[in-house]
């Protein structure tokens, strides 16, 4: 009898284990890292069984390791790059010797290069069949080789030290969220990456070529499947405002400066990239689309607590130019973000598009006459990626093109990252109270050194990148083409001296195999035009000259 019981128990355990393995093979997660080869890697990693009492847990690990080297020549654009000069463009400075006002100086170092490391990890803990814990973290997140600090070399810390200073975190946790499968759909709670469409509005930056961290939202999200569609309502804790250390932890010190998002999106998309690729190879026509509606609101901005009025005052000392900044009297805002994307795969042709529109108000400003005026947002951006495979996996021709709405203010293309407040004019005679120039996400790559590496965010202009892809073998390809960019209005360019920014021919080599190895290099030459010229204080025009960019990378995706 005892032998029979033992035998039955053994058979039952084997059957359960086999069923569980079969289930895991069918439901194993696919990593989302976009590689240089196919933009999406499809390598799964084996699961490691961890037993800590009951229930039995399964641990999955995805990620990538990357090493990169970048070399630039004339990244300062002859002193016209507003992010690598000692002072902003069209500014002056005081000479320390004579005390006179002179034109602003700029960095004259032509050659800049650096190497960097990153290990990106995405662990997944399957607590139960319907419960998962996800996290994303970076080890040595984009650490520059040779140092990990913002402290200059001096006599006090050593001019030729042989050890790296650990003044910043070498382990950065970017995301942490849990998922619960319910009879109605999937519930997610926590800080999670967010990517929408092509990534011009929201981009998770999940690429081995990317030094950025992408977008993460603190949200509560519910995904409801209906046939082939997904309905996704969500609520975001966009901003908590000022924090205060209370006992041994932090709390939000005011409810008046909190910001929130509430959103609703619809989509129909093939979640399995391997299945999508199989359909494309079988010449099936595949349609994918999505639509998003997001409303954001904030009562007022962060600032200093006023004991007299028992209210929060804006921190004026932190704003560089009060006359050019709208968020003074009130940082309250109400914004609508509307977006849609559409993908078409038909035989040897594919078309991907995204359209984004932002409207609402983002605070108030004080005009020169002392009156207040609301600052409105009205901006739109669009991007298209088209590819025709003349000979599949042998020769492909692609076109990336996009447009971002212009603005009535001046020099907004030189203000695309750090100073968005300069997108309005505060002159009482010709008040411009609208922010109209749409800014592409900094992690959206369209083969432009000028925008993807030097200036940060494409805005107030048009671009087109035409390139061909030649496959020497399935794992090795060559990309070659040219990128053109321009401002839509002359005044919107870097210095207001022309429309065309630059013409940038490029050549790239990429190797990618099924085991996860990624190797590649890209060289791009920039031929600047009038759109990158600025006017010095003496009225003379300072033109940018030819610039160069070289990127070499090696990575492992798992």
C-alpha positions as CSV (number, residue, x, y, z in Angstrom):
1,X,0.0,0.0,0.0
2,X,2.8,2.4,0.9
3,X,4.6,1.6,-2.4
4,X,1.4,2.4,-4.3
5,X,0.9,5.7,-2.5
6,X,4.6,6.7,-3.2
7,X,4.2,5.7,-6.9
8,X,1.0,7.7,-7.3
9,X,2.6,10.7,-5.7
10,X,5.7,10.5,-7.9
11,X,3.5,10.2,-11.1
12,X,1.4,13.1,-10.0
13,X,4.4,15.3,-9.3
14,X,5.9,14.5,-12.7
15,X,2.7,15.3,-14.5
16,X,2.4,18.6,-12.7
17,X,6.0,19.5,-13.4
18,X,5.6,18.7,-17.1
19,X,2.4,20.8,-17.3
20,X,4.1,23.7,-15.6
21,X,7.1,23.5,-17.9
22,X,4.8,23.4,-21.0
23,X,3.0,26.5,-19.6
24,X,6.2,28.4,-19.0
25,X,7.5,27.6,-22.5
26,X,4.4,29.1,-24.0
27,X,4.2,32.1,-21.7
28,X,7.8,33.0,-21.3
29,X,8.4,36.8,-21.4
30,X,10.1,38.4,-24.4
31,X,12.6,41.2,-23.6
32,X,11.8,44.6,-25.0
33,X,15.3,45.8,-25.9
34,X,15.4,47.4,-29.3
35,X,18.7,46.3,-31.0
36,X,20.4,47.8,-33.9
37,X,19.4,44.8,-36.0
38,X,15.6,44.4,-35.7
39,X,14.8,47.2,-33.2
40,X,13.4,44.4,-31.0
41,X,15.4,41.5,-29.6
42,X,13.6,38.2,-29.3
43,X,15.9,36.2,-27.0
44,X,14.4,34.6,-24.0
45,X,16.5,33.5,-21.0
46,X,16.0,30.3,-19.1
47,X,14.2,30.5,-15.7
48,X,15.9,29.7,-12.5
49,X,13.7,27.9,-9.9
50,X,13.9,29.4,-6.4
51,X,12.2,27.6,-3.6
52,X,11.6,29.4,-0.3
53,X,8.8,27.5,1.2
54,X,5.4,27.5,-0.6
55,X,4.5,28.5,-3.2
56,X,7.4,27.7,-5.5
57,X,8.7,30.8,-7.2
58,X,10.2,31.3,-10.6
59,X,12.8,33.9,-11.3
60,X,13.3,35.3,-14.8
61,X,16.1,37.7,-15.8
62,X,16.3,39.8,-19.0
63,X,18.6,42.7,-19.8
64,X,21.6,43.8,-21.8
65,X,25.3,44.7,-21.3
66,X,26.7,47.5,-23.4
67,X,30.1,49.2,-23.9
68,X,30.2,52.3,-26.1
69,X,32.8,54.8,-27.3
70,X,31.8,58.1,-28.8
71,X,34.1,60.6,-30.6
72,X,33.0,64.1,-31.7
73,X,34.7,66.8,-33.6
74,X,33.2,70.4,-33.3
75,X,30.4,69.3,-31.0
76,X,30.5,73.0,-29.9
77,X,29.4,74.0,-33.4
78,X,32.1,76.8,-33.3
79,X,30.6,78.1,-30.1
80,X,27.0,78.1,-31.3
81,X,25.9,75.0,-29.4
82,X,23.9,76.5,-26.4
83,X,24.7,73.5,-24.2
84,X,28.5,73.5,-24.6
85,X,29.2,77.2,-24.3
86,X,30.1,79.0,-21.2
87,X,27.2,81.3,-21.6
88,X,23.9,81.1,-23.7
89,X,23.9,82.3,-27.3
90,X,23.5,86.0,-28.0
91,X,24.8,86.8,-24.5
92,X,27.7,88.9,-23.2
93,X,30.0,88.6,-20.3
94,X,32.2,90.8,-18.1
95,X,35.9,90.8,-18.7
96,X,37.6,90.1,-15.3
97,X,40.6,92.3,-16.2
98,X,39.1,95.3,-17.9
99,X,35.6,95.1,-16.4
100,X,34.1,95.8,-19.8
101,X,31.2,94.0,-21.5
102,X,32.5,91.7,-24.2
103,X,31.0,89.0,-26.4
104,X,30.4,85.7,-24.7
105,X,33.3,83.3,-24.9
106,X,32.8,79.6,-25.7
107,X,34.6,76.3,-25.4
108,X,37.1,76.0,-28.2
109,X,38.0,72.3,-27.6
110,X,37.3,70.7,-31.0
111,X,37.7,67.0,-30.1
112,X,35.6,65.4,-27.4
113,X,35.4,61.6,-26.7
114,X,34.3,59.3,-24.0
115,X,33.6,55.6,-23.3
116,X,30.7,54.3,-21.1
117,X,29.4,51.1,-19.6
118,X,26.0,49.9,-18.7
119,X,24.4,46.7,-17.4
120,X,20.6,46.9,-17.6
121,X,18.6,44.3,-15.8
122,X,14.9,43.4,-15.8
123,X,14.2,40.7,-13.2
124,X,10.8,39.2,-13.0
125,X,9.5,37.2,-10.0
126,X,6.5,35.0,-10.6
127,X,5.1,34.7,-7.1
128,X,2.1,32.8,-8.4
129,X,0.4,32.1,-11.7
130,X,-1.4,35.4,-11.6
131,X,1.1,37.5,-9.5
132,X,4.3,39.0,-10.7
133,X,6.9,41.5,-9.4
134,X,8.9,43.4,-12.0
135,X,11.8,45.7,-11.6
136,X,14.3,47.6,-13.9
137,X,17.7,48.6,-12.8
138,X,21.0,49.8,-14.2
139,X,24.4,48.8,-12.9
140,X,27.1,51.4,-13.7
141,X,24.2,53.2,-15.5
142,X,26.0,55.0,-18.3
143,X,29.2,55.4,-16.2
144,X,31.9,57.2,-18.1
145,X,35.0,55.1,-18.0
146,X,37.8,56.8,-16.1
147,X,35.5,58.4,-13.5
148,X,32.1,58.5,-11.9
149,X,31.9,62.0,-10.6
150,X,31.2,65.6,-11.3
151,X,34.1,66.8,-9.2
152,X,37.0,68.4,-11.2
153,X,40.5,67.2,-10.6
154,X,42.3,69.4,-8.1
155,X,45.2,69.3,-5.7
156,X,42.7,68.3,-2.9
157,X,41.4,65.1,-4.6
158,X,44.4,64.2,-6.8
159,X,45.2,65.1,-10.3
160,X,46.2,61.6,-11.4
161,X,44.2,59.3,-9.3
162,X,44.0,55.7,-10.3
163,X,40.7,54.8,-8.6
164,X,37.2,56.0,-9.5
165,X,35.4,58.2,-7.0
166,X,32.0,56.8,-6.1
167,X,30.2,60.1,-5.6
168,X,27.1,58.9,-7.5
169,X,25.1,55.7,-7.4
170,X,26.5,52.9,-9.4
171,X,23.2,51.0,-9.0
172,X,20.1,52.9,-10.2
173,X,16.7,51.4,-9.8
174,X,14.5,52.8,-12.6
175,X,11.3,50.8,-12.2
176,X,9.4,48.7,-9.7
177,X,5.9,47.4,-10.3
178,X,3.6,44.5,-9.6
179,X,1.1,42.8,-11.9
180,X,-2.1,41.0,-11.0
181,X,-4.1,38.9,-13.4
182,X,-7.8,39.3,-12.8
183,X,-10.8,37.8,-14.6
184,X,-11.3,41.2,-16.3
185,X,-7.7,41.9,-17.2
186,X,-4.2,42.8,-16.0
187,X,-3.7,45.3,-13.1
188,X,-0.3,47.0,-12.8
189,X,0.8,49.2,-9.9
190,X,4.1,51.0,-9.4
191,X,6.8,52.8,-11.3
192,X,6.8,51.3,-14.8
193,X,8.4,52.1,-18.2
194,X,6.1,53.7,-20.8
195,X,6.5,53.7,-24.5
196,X,3.9,54.9,-27.0
197,X,3.9,54.4,-30.7
198,X,7.2,55.3,-32.4
199,X,8.3,57.1,-29.2
200,X,8.1,60.8,-30.2
201,X,5.9,61.6,-27.1
202,X,6.7,58.9,-24.6
203,X,9.8,56.7,-25.1
204,X,11.2,54.1,-22.7
205,X,14.7,54.5,-24.1
206,X,15.2,50.7,-24.0
207,X,18.1,50.4,-26.4
208,X,21.7,49.2,-26.1
209,X,22.8,52.4,-28.0
210,X,21.0,54.8,-25.7
211,X,22.7,56.6,-22.8
212,X,19.3,57.9,-21.5
213,X,16.9,56.3,-19.1
214,X,13.6,56.8,-20.9
215,X,10.2,57.5,-19.4
216,X,8.9,55.9,-16.2
217,X,5.5,56.7,-14.8
218,X,4.2,56.1,-11.2
219,X,0.9,54.8,-12.2
220,X,-2.1,52.5,-11.6
221,X,-3.0,50.8,-14.9
222,X,-5.6,48.3,-15.9
223,X,-5.5,46.4,-19.2
224,X,-8.8,45.0,-20.4
225,X,-8.6,42.7,-23.4
226,X,-11.7,42.7,-25.7
227,X,-11.3,40.4,-28.7
228,X,-8.1,41.6,-30.3
229,X,-8.3,45.0,-28.7
230,X,-7.0,46.3,-25.5
231,X,-8.6,49.1,-23.4
232,X,-6.2,50.6,-20.9
233,X,-7.4,53.2,-18.3
234,X,-4.6,54.6,-16.1
235,X,-4.0,57.1,-13.3
236,X,-0.5,58.6,-12.7
237,X,1.1,60.4,-9.7
238,X,2.9,62.8,-12.0
239,X,4.5,65.0,-9.4
240,X,4.4,65.2,-5.6
241,X,6.0,68.7,-5.5
242,X,8.0,69.7,-2.5
243,X,9.1,66.9,-0.1
244,X,9.9,67.1,3.6
245,X,11.8,64.7,5.7
246,X,9.5,63.6,8.5
247,X,11.0,61.4,11.2
248,X,12.9,58.8,9.2
249,X,11.2,59.1,5.8
250,X,9.9,61.6,3.3
251,X,6.4,63.0,2.9
252,X,4.7,65.4,0.5
253,X,4.8,68.7,2.3
254,X,1.8,70.2,0.4
255,X,-1.2,69.1,-1.5
256,X,-1.3,72.3,-3.5
257,X,1.7,71.5,-5.8
258,X,0.8,67.9,-6.7
259,X,0.4,66.9,-10.3
260,X,-1.7,64.0,-11.7
261,X,-2.5,62.4,-15.0
262,X,-5.6,60.4,-16.0
263,X,-5.5,58.5,-19.3
264,X,-7.3,56.1,-21.5
265,X,-5.8,54.3,-24.5
266,X,-7.1,51.8,-27.0
267,X,-4.8,49.6,-29.1
268,X,-4.7,46.5,-31.3
269,X,-1.2,45.1,-31.5
270,X,0.6,41.8,-32.0
271,X,2.5,41.4,-28.7
272,X,4.7,38.5,-29.8
273,X,7.5,39.9,-32.1
274,X,8.4,36.4,-33.3
275,X,4.8,35.8,-34.4
276,X,4.7,39.2,-36.1
277,X,7.9,38.4,-38.0
278,X,6.4,35.1,-39.0
279,X,3.3,36.8,-40.4
280,X,5.5,39.3,-42.3
281,X,7.6,36.5,-43.8
282,X,4.5,34.7,-44.9
283,X,3.4,37.9,-46.7
284,X,0.3,38.4,-44.5
285,X,-1.1,41.9,-44.2
286,X,-1.0,43.1,-40.6
287,X,-2.7,46.2,-39.2
288,X,-1.8,47.7,-35.8
289,X,-3.1,50.9,-34.3
290,X,-3.5,52.8,-31.0
291,X,-5.2,55.9,-29.7
292,X,-4.4,57.7,-26.4
293,X,-6.2,60.5,-24.4
294,X,-4.4,61.9,-21.3
295,X,-5.5,64.8,-19.1
296,X,-2.9,66.3,-16.7
297,X,-3.5,68.9,-14.0
298,X,-1.6,70.6,-11.3
299,X,-2.8,73.2,-8.8
300,X,0.3,75.3,-8.6
301,X,4.1,74.9,-8.7
302,X,6.7,74.0,-6.1
303,X,8.2,76.8,-4.1
304,X,9.0,78.1,-0.6
305,X,6.6,78.1,2.3
306,X,5.5,81.5,3.3
307,X,4.9,81.6,7.1
308,X,3.0,84.9,6.8
309,X,0.5,83.9,4.1
310,X,0.6,80.2,4.9
311,X,1.1,79.5,1.2
312,X,3.8,78.4,-1.2
313,X,5.7,81.1,-3.1
314,X,7.5,80.4,-6.3
315,X,11.3,80.1,-6.0
316,X,12.2,83.1,-8.2
317,X,16.0,82.9,-7.6
318,X,16.1,79.6,-9.5
319,X,14.8,81.1,-12.7
320,X,17.5,82.5,-15.0
321,X,15.5,85.2,-16.8
322,X,12.2,86.3,-15.1
323,X,11.1,88.2,-18.2
324,X,11.2,85.1,-20.3
325,X,9.6,82.7,-17.9
326,X,5.9,82.2,-17.6
327,X,5.6,80.2,-14.4
328,X,5.9,83.1,-11.9
329,X,2.5,84.1,-10.6
330,X,1.0,80.7,-11.0
331,X,2.3,77.3,-12.1
332,X,-1.1,75.7,-12.3
333,X,-1.8,73.8,-15.4
334,X,-4.3,71.7,-17.3
335,X,-3.1,69.8,-20.3
336,X,-4.6,67.4,-22.8
337,X,-2.3,65.0,-24.6
338,X,-3.8,63.3,-27.6
339,X,-1.9,60.7,-29.6
340,X,-2.3,58.0,-32.1
341,X,-0.2,55.6,-34.0
342,X,-0.7,53.2,-37.0
343,X,1.4,50.3,-38.3
344,X,0.9,48.6,-41.6
345,X,2.8,45.5,-42.8
346,X,2.0,44.4,-46.4
347,X,4.2,42.0,-48.2
348,X,7.6,43.8,-48.6
349,X,6.3,47.2,-47.4
350,X,5.9,48.5,-43.9
351,X,4.6,51.9,-42.7
352,X,4.7,53.2,-39.1
353,X,3.3,56.5,-38.1
354,X,2.6,58.5,-35.0
355,X,0.7,61.8,-34.4
356,X,0.8,63.7,-31.1
357,X,-1.1,66.8,-30.1
358,X,-0.8,68.8,-26.8
359,X,-3.2,71.6,-25.8
360,X,-4.2,73.4,-22.6
361,X,-2.7,76.0,-20.3
362,X,0.5,75.8,-18.3
363,X,0.4,78.7,-15.9
364,X,0.5,82.5,-16.0
365,X,3.0,85.2,-16.8
366,X,3.5,88.9,-16.1
367,X,3.5,91.2,-19.1
368,X,5.7,94.3,-19.3
369,X,2.7,96.4,-18.5
370,X,2.1,94.5,-15.2
371,X,-0.9,92.6,-16.3
372,X,-1.2,88.8,-16.0
373,X,-1.8,86.5,-19.0
374,X,-2.5,82.8,-19.2
375,X,0.1,80.8,-21.1
376,X,-1.4,78.3,-23.5
377,X,0.0,75.2,-25.1
378,X,-0.9,74.4,-28.7
379,X,1.6,72.0,-30.3
380,X,1.6,69.1,-32.7
381,X,4.2,66.6,-33.9
382,X,4.2,63.7,-36.4
383,X,6.6,61.1,-37.5
384,X,6.6,58.4,-40.3
385,X,8.9,55.4,-40.8
386,X,8.5,53.6,-44.1
387,X,10.5,50.7,-45.4
388,X,10.4,48.7,-48.7
389,X,12.2,45.4,-48.9
390,X,13.3,45.2,-52.5
391,X,15.1,42.0,-51.8
392,X,14.1,40.8,-48.3
393,X,17.1,40.4,-46.0
394,X,19.3,41.6,-48.8
395,X,18.4,45.2,-49.7
396,X,15.9,47.5,-47.9
397,X,15.2,51.2,-48.6
398,X,13.8,53.3,-45.7
399,X,12.6,56.8,-45.1
400,X,12.2,58.4,-41.7
401,X,10.5,61.8,-41.8
402,X,8.8,64.0,-39.2
403,X,7.6,67.5,-38.5
404,X,7.2,69.5,-35.3
405,X,5.0,72.7,-35.1
406,X,6.9,76.0,-35.0
407,X,6.5,78.9,-32.6
408,X,6.1,82.7,-32.7
409,X,9.1,83.2,-30.4
410,X,12.7,83.3,-31.5
411,X,15.6,80.8,-31.3
412,X,13.4,77.9,-29.9
413,X,15.6,75.3,-31.7
414,X,18.4,76.4,-29.4
415,X,16.1,76.1,-26.5
416,X,14.9,72.6,-27.1
417,X,16.0,71.0,-23.8
418,X,16.7,73.1,-20.8
419,X,14.8,76.4,-21.2
420,X,11.3,75.7,-22.6
421,X,10.1,79.0,-21.0
422,X,11.8,80.9,-23.8
423,X,9.0,79.7,-26.2
424,X,7.0,82.8,-25.4
425,X,7.6,86.5,-25.7
426,X,6.6,88.7,-22.8
427,X,6.5,92.0,-24.6
428,X,3.4,93.9,-23.8
429,X,3.2,95.4,-27.3
430,X,3.2,92.0,-29.0
431,X,2.4,89.5,-26.4
432,X,3.0,85.9,-27.4
433,X,1.3,83.8,-24.7
434,X,1.4,80.4,-26.6
435,X,4.0,77.6,-26.4
436,X,3.6,76.1,-29.9
437,X,6.8,74.3,-30.7
438,X,6.4,70.5,-30.2
439,X,9.5,68.8,-28.8
440,X,10.2,65.3,-29.9
441,X,11.3,62.9,-27.2
442,X,15.1,63.0,-26.6
443,X,15.3,59.2,-27.0
444,X,13.7,59.1,-30.4
445,X,16.4,58.4,-32.9
446,X,16.1,59.4,-36.6
447,X,19.8,59.3,-37.7
448,X,20.8,62.9,-36.8
449,X,23.9,63.6,-34.8
450,X,22.8,67.3,-34.6
451,X,19.6,66.4,-32.8
452,X,20.1,63.0,-31.2
453,X,23.6,63.8,-29.8
454,X,24.2,67.6,-29.8
455,X,20.9,69.5,-29.2
456,X,18.8,66.8,-27.5
457,X,15.2,67.4,-28.7
458,X,14.1,68.0,-32.3
459,X,11.6,70.9,-32.4
460,X,10.0,73.6,-34.6
461,X,11.1,72.0,-37.9
462,X,11.1,69.2,-40.5
463,X,13.5,66.4,-41.0
464,X,13.9,63.5,-43.5
465,X,16.4,60.6,-43.4
466,X,16.7,58.4,-46.5
467,X,18.9,55.4,-46.2
468,X,19.5,51.9,-47.6
469,X,20.3,48.7,-45.8
470,X,22.4,46.0,-47.4
471,X,22.7,42.6,-45.7
472,X,26.0,41.0,-46.3
473,X,24.8,38.0,-44.4
474,X,21.7,37.6,-42.2
475,X,23.7,38.7,-39.1
476,X,25.7,41.6,-40.7
477,X,24.3,44.7,-42.4
478,X,25.4,48.1,-43.7
479,X,23.3,51.2,-43.4
480,X,24.1,54.2,-45.5
481,X,22.1,57.4,-46.2
482,X,21.7,61.0,-45.5
483,X,19.6,63.1,-43.1
484,X,18.3,66.6,-43.7
485,X,16.8,69.0,-41.1
486,X,15.5,72.5,-41.2
487,X,13.4,75.0,-39.2
488,X,9.9,75.8,-40.3
489,X,10.5,79.5,-39.5
490,X,13.7,81.4,-39.9
491,X,13.4,83.0,-36.4
492,X,13.0,79.5,-34.8
493,X,16.5,78.4,-35.9
494,X,19.4,78.4,-33.5
495,X,20.4,82.0,-34.2
496,X,17.6,83.2,-36.5
497,X,19.8,83.3,-39.6
498,X,18.4,80.6,-41.9
499,X,16.0,77.7,-42.4
500,X,18.2,74.8,-43.2
501,X,20.1,73.3,-40.3
502,X,22.4,70.7,-41.7
503,X,22.8,67.8,-44.2
504,X,24.2,64.7,-42.5
505,X,25.4,61.7,-44.6
506,X,26.2,58.6,-42.5
507,X,27.5,55.0,-42.7
508,X,26.8,52.3,-40.2
509,X,27.9,48.7,-39.7
510,X,26.0,46.3,-37.4
511,X,26.4,42.7,-36.5
512,X,23.7,40.9,-34.5
513,X,23.4,37.1,-34.0
514,X,20.8,34.9,-32.3
515,X,22.9,34.3,-29.2
516,X,22.5,38.0,-28.3
517,X,25.9,39.5,-29.4
518,X,25.7,43.0,-30.8
519,X,28.6,44.8,-32.5
520,X,28.5,47.9,-34.6
521,X,29.9,51.3,-35.5
522,X,28.4,54.5,-37.1
523,X,30.1,57.5,-38.6
524,X,28.2,60.7,-39.5
525,X,29.4,63.9,-41.1
526,X,27.5,67.2,-40.6
527,X,27.5,69.9,-43.2
528,X,25.9,72.9,-41.4
529,X,23.9,75.7,-43.0
530,X,22.5,79.1,-42.0
531,X,20.1,77.6,-39.5
532,X,23.1,76.9,-37.2
533,X,24.6,80.4,-37.4
534,X,24.3,83.0,-34.7
535,X,24.9,86.7,-34.4
536,X,27.6,88.0,-32.1
537,X,27.2,91.1,-30.0
538,X,29.1,93.2,-32.6
539,X,26.6,92.2,-35.3
540,X,28.8,89.7,-37.1
541,X,27.5,86.3,-38.0
542,X,29.3,83.3,-36.5
543,X,28.8,80.3,-38.7
544,X,29.1,76.7,-37.6
545,X,31.5,74.5,-39.5
546,X,31.6,70.9,-40.4
547,X,31.3,68.4,-37.5
548,X,32.0,64.7,-37.2
549,X,30.6,61.9,-35.0
550,X,31.8,58.3,-34.5
551,X,30.1,55.7,-32.3
552,X,31.5,52.3,-31.6
553,X,29.5,49.8,-29.5
554,X,29.5,46.2,-28.3
555,X,26.7,44.6,-26.4
556,X,25.1,41.4,-25.2
557,X,21.3,41.0,-25.0
558,X,19.9,38.2,-22.9
